[in-house]
Amino acid sequence: MGRTRQVGHLVGDIVLVEAARRLRASLRVSDSIGRYAGEEFAIVAPGCAANAGALLAERFRLEIASTPISTGNASLYVTMSFGVAAASDDRTLAAAAEGFAGLPSRCQSLGRVGSVEFVDDGLSTNVLPAQAALGAYAERPVALLVGGHDRGVDYAPLGRTIAARQSPTLVVTMPDNGERIGAEVRALSDGRIEVIDAPNLDAAVDAAFAWAPEGSVVLLSPAAPSFGRFADYRERSAAFAAAAARCGVLS
């Protein structure tokens, strides 16, 4: 999907979100998908030999390439290239998984202050990864930090995901679009989910930590890009780590 580099970050993100949606819709019930790197996805297809995997990959490719993706001002035809690797026994799969290192700033634990864990998901620049991050901590109390550059994205799907959570949840919003995300959460949860509007990232971390009950997660998953406030997601994540360290010794 190198085409996304030619059209800029905003349009590129729209393309990635729609590509992920189409891939998810094409999966079998047993399949799983995740974002592996900036423009790369990994799909796990159990019970699928190499030749069948190639056919499955071609189905995914056609799903992406057959219909243009609307970016608001234009429609873009994109395609994807796929590689297929097969393993036939648990030992091979375990060896491959053992060497896997997660992406920096993708559900990356920074450590705990007491029993409160700080998790950096700063790579989350749209709704889907924020929803996935919340799903990873479905059984734990979460203070979710959201907000960044406003691209006019519809945040109702994220609001519904947050409203459906059963575990204690706090949403702390940050400029520029955080208040708009917070408004969706307030409306869709009928006020059941507490929302705090913070003026900046440092204040958001302080508010989240002050709320956090035992065993909870302070989760930076902004669902928005960093530019305008930070040079890039790395600078935003570094600021989050520094703010977390001010709450106490991370261990």
QUIPEBEL-V985216 format. One record per residue. N is the residue number from 1. PSI is psi in whole degrees, 0 to 359 (NA if undefined). OMEGA is omega in radians with two decimals (none if undefined). BURIAL is + if it has 9 or more other ideal C-beta (glycine too) atoms within 8 Angstrom, else -. Layout:
n & psi & omega & burial
N & PSI & OMEGA & BURIAL
N & PSI & OMEGA & BURIAL
This chain:
n & psi & omega & burial
1 & 41 & 3.14 & +
2 & 343 & 3.13 & -
3 & 330 & -3.11 & +
4 & 334 & 3.12 & +
5 & 339 & -3.08 & -
6 & 340 & -2.99 & -
7 & 359 & 3.11 & +
8 & 163 & -3.03 & -
9 & 318 & -3.05 & -
10 & 308 & 3.13 & -
11 & 322 & 3.12 & +
12 & 320 & 3.11 & +
13 & 321 & 3.10 & +
14 & 318 & 3.13 & +
15 & 316 & -3.12 & +
16 & 318 & 3.13 & +
17 & 315 & -3.13 & +
18 & 322 & 3.10 & +
19 & 317 & 3.12 & +
20 & 320 & 3.13 & +
21 & 316 & -3.13 & +
22 & 320 & 3.12 & +
23 & 315 & -3.14 & +
24 & 322 & -3.13 & -
25 & 339 & -3.09 & -
26 & 353 & -3.08 & -
27 & 152 & 2.91 & +
28 & 166 & -3.12 & -
29 & 325 & -3.06 & -
30 & 350 & -3.05 & -
31 & 157 & 3.08 & +
32 & 150 & 3.12 & -
33 & 146 & 3.06 & +
34 & 157 & 3.07 & -
35 & 122 & -3.02 & +
36 & 325 & 3.12 & -
37 & 192 & -3.03 & -
38 & 308 & -3.12 & -
39 & 23 & -3.06 & +
40 & 141 & 3.08 & -
41 & 152 & 3.03 & +
42 & 133 & 3.12 & -
43 & 127 & 3.08 & +
44 & 122 & -3.07 & -
45 & 89 & -3.11 & +
46 & 149 & 3.08 & -
47 & 28 & -3.06 & -
48 & 111 & 3.11 & -
49 & 170 & -3.04 & -
50 & 317 & -3.11 & -
51 & 321 & 3.08 & -
52 & 327 & 3.10 & -
53 & 323 & 3.10 & +
54 & 320 & 3.09 & +
55 & 321 & 3.11 & -
56 & 318 & 3.12 & +
57 & 320 & 3.12 & +
58 & 324 & 3.08 & +
59 & 317 & 3.10 & +
60 & 316 & -3.11 & +
61 & 316 & 3.14 & +
62 & 324 & 3.12 & -
63 & 323 & 3.12 & +
64 & 316 & -2.94 & +
65 & 341 & -2.96 & +
66 & 334 & -3.08 & -
67 & 133 & 3.13 & -
68 & 154 & 3.11 & -
69 & 123 & 3.14 & +
70 & 128 & 3.12 & -
71 & 13 & -3.13 & +
72 & 301 & -3.13 & -
73 & 346 & -3.08 & -
74 & 168 & 3.03 & -
75 & 128 & -3.06 & -
76 & 133 & 2.95 & +
77 & 127 & 3.12 & -
78 & 163 & 3.05 & +
79 & 174 & 3.12 & -
80 & 151 & 2.98 & +
81 & 145 & -3.07 & -
82 & 144 & 2.94 & -
83 & 148 & -3.11 & -
84 & 126 & 3.04 & -
85 & 140 & -3.10 & -
86 & 145 & 3.03 & -
87 & 138 & -3.00 & -
88 & 359 & -3.13 & -
89 & 157 & -3.08 & -
90 & 326 & -3.11 & -
91 & 317 & 3.12 & -
92 & 317 & 3.13 & +
93 & 318 & -3.14 & +
94 & 321 & 3.13 & -
95 & 321 & 3.11 & -
96 & 318 & -3.13 & +
97 & 328 & -3.09 & -
98 & 327 & -3.12 & -
99 & 2 & -3.08 & -
100 & 129 & 3.04 & -
101 & 128 & -3.13 & -
102 & 161 & 3.11 & -
103 & 140 & 2.98 & -
104 & 141 & 3.09 & +
105 & 24 & 3.01 & +
106 & 96 & -3.05 & +
107 & 46 & -3.10 & +
108 & 119 & 3.12 & +
109 & 129 & 3.09 & -
110 & 351 & -3.10 & +
111 & 186 & -3.07 & +
112 & 146 & 2.89 & +
113 & 108 & -2.95 & +
114 & 236 & 3.13 & -
115 & 4 & -3.09 & -
116 & 122 & -3.11 & +
117 & 137 & 3.07 & +
118 & 125 & -3.07 & +
119 & 125 & -3.14 & +
120 & 110 & 3.03 & +
121 & 44 & -3.06 & +
122 & 343 & 3.06 & +
123 & 349 & 3.12 & +
124 & 104 & -3.13 & +
125 & 9 & 3.07 & +
126 & 185 & -2.97 & +
127 & 314 & -3.01 & +
128 & 311 & 3.14 & +
129 & 328 & 3.08 & +
130 & 320 & 3.08 & +
131 & 318 & 3.14 & +
132 & 320 & 3.13 & +
133 & 317 & 3.09 & +
134 & 322 & 3.12 & +
135 & 329 & -3.14 & -
136 & 338 & -3.12 & -
137 & 39 & -3.06 & +
138 & 330 & -3.05 & +
139 & 1 & -3.08 & -
140 & 151 & 3.00 & +
141 & 138 & -3.08 & +
142 & 132 & 2.89 & +
143 & 109 & -3.02 & +
144 & 125 & 3.10 & +
145 & 120 & -3.08 & +
146 & 155 & 3.03 & +
147 & 149 & 3.13 & +
148 & 213 & -3.13 & +
149 & 133 & -3.08 & +
150 & 114 & 3.11 & -
151 & 8 & -3.12 & +
152 & 20 & -3.13 & -
153 & 147 & 3.06 & +
154 & 116 & -3.11 & -
155 & 9 & 3.09 & +
156 & 318 & 3.11 & -
157 & 321 & 3.09 & +
158 & 320 & 3.09 & +
159 & 320 & 3.12 & +
160 & 321 & 3.11 & +
161 & 316 & -3.13 & +
162 & 317 & -3.12 & +
163 & 333 & -3.10 & +
164 & 352 & -3.12 & -
165 & 141 & 3.11 & +
166 & 332 & 3.12 & -
167 & 153 & 3.12 & +
168 & 135 & -3.04 & -
169 & 135 & 2.98 & +
170 & 137 & 3.04 & +
171 & 124 & 3.09 & +
172 & 118 & -3.07 & +
173 & 153 & 3.13 & +
174 & 154 & 3.09 & +
175 & 156 & 0.17 & +
176 & 332 & -3.01 & +
177 & 7 & -3.06 & +
178 & 319 & -3.12 & +
179 & 328 & 3.10 & +
180 & 321 & 3.06 & +
181 & 317 & 3.14 & +
182 & 323 & 3.13 & +
183 & 320 & 3.10 & -
184 & 317 & -3.12 & +
185 & 315 & -3.14 & +
186 & 316 & -3.08 & +
187 & 316 & -3.03 & -
188 & 340 & 3.11 & +
189 & 3 & -3.10 & +
190 & 35 & 3.11 & -
191 & 2 & -3.11 & -
192 & 326 & 3.11 & -
193 & 125 & 3.13 & +
194 & 137 & 3.12 & -
195 & 130 & 3.06 & +
196 & 130 & 3.08 & +
197 & 113 & -3.12 & +
198 & 149 & -3.10 & +
199 & 342 & -3.11 & -
200 & 178 & -3.07 & -
201 & 318 & -3.14 & +
202 & 314 & 3.14 & +
203 & 326 & 3.11 & +
204 & 316 & 3.12 & +
205 & 317 & 3.13 & +
206 & 315 & -3.13 & +
207 & 319 & -3.14 & +
208 & 316 & -3.10 & +
209 & 323 & 3.11 & +
210 & 327 & -3.14 & -
211 & 328 & -2.84 & +
212 & 120 & 3.04 & +
213 & 175 & -3.12 & -
214 & 136 & 3.08 & -
215 & 14 & -3.05 & -
216 & 175 & -3.14 & +
217 & 128 & 2.93 & +
218 & 109 & -2.93 & +
219 & 113 & 2.97 & +
220 & 104 & 3.07 & +
221 & 80 & -2.82 & +
222 & 336 & -3.08 & +
223 & 27 & -3.12 & +
224 & 151 & 3.12 & +
225 & 165 & -3.09 & +
226 & 339 & -2.97 & +
227 & 152 & -3.01 & +
228 & 320 & 3.11 & -
229 & 329 & -3.12 & +
230 & 160 & 3.14 & +
231 & 321 & 3.11 & -
232 & 183 & -3.09 & -
233 & 331 & -3.14 & +
234 & 317 & 3.13 & +
235 & 320 & 3.09 & +
236 & 317 & 3.14 & +
237 & 322 & 3.10 & +
238 & 321 & 3.10 & -
239 & 322 & 3.09 & +
240 & 316 & 3.14 & +
241 & 319 & 3.13 & +
242 & 319 & 3.11 & -
243 & 321 & 3.09 & +
244 & 318 & -3.12 & +
245 & 332 & 3.11 & +
246 & 342 & 3.12 & -
247 & 343 & -3.11 & +
248 & 180 & -3.11 & -
249 & 123 & 3.11 & -
250 & 133 & -3.13 & +
251 & NA & none & -
